[in-house]
Amino acid sequence: MLSPVLGQANADAGTQPVPYTLADRDRIVRLETQLEGFSVETNRRFDEIRSDIKEFAASARETTLWMGGILGALIVALFGFIVYDRREASRLAYQPLT
């Protein structure tokens, strides 16, 4: 017995018109313009961050190349010293003792 009454109440609640005024419309228009401005500002900031990251990556790449070059030069110098030291040690080893 309650089922038809509740069913009718729910059906009536869904068909009522929603009050929508010009103030509501103006409020939505203002909100849309604020969101568009926020979107533009956010895109600009992301572009700035992207360019900063690219600059940092280029700088890090250059620094890495310099460090690799210096390390390579030190390794070559170390091998040169090792060869010199072995030759000097073998030369001294074969000299007659006096």
Summary of the structure (lengths in Angstrom):
residues: 98
radius of gyration: 40.4
end to end distance: 128.7
largest distance: 128.7
contacts: 170
relative contact order: 0.04
helix: 88%
strand: 0%
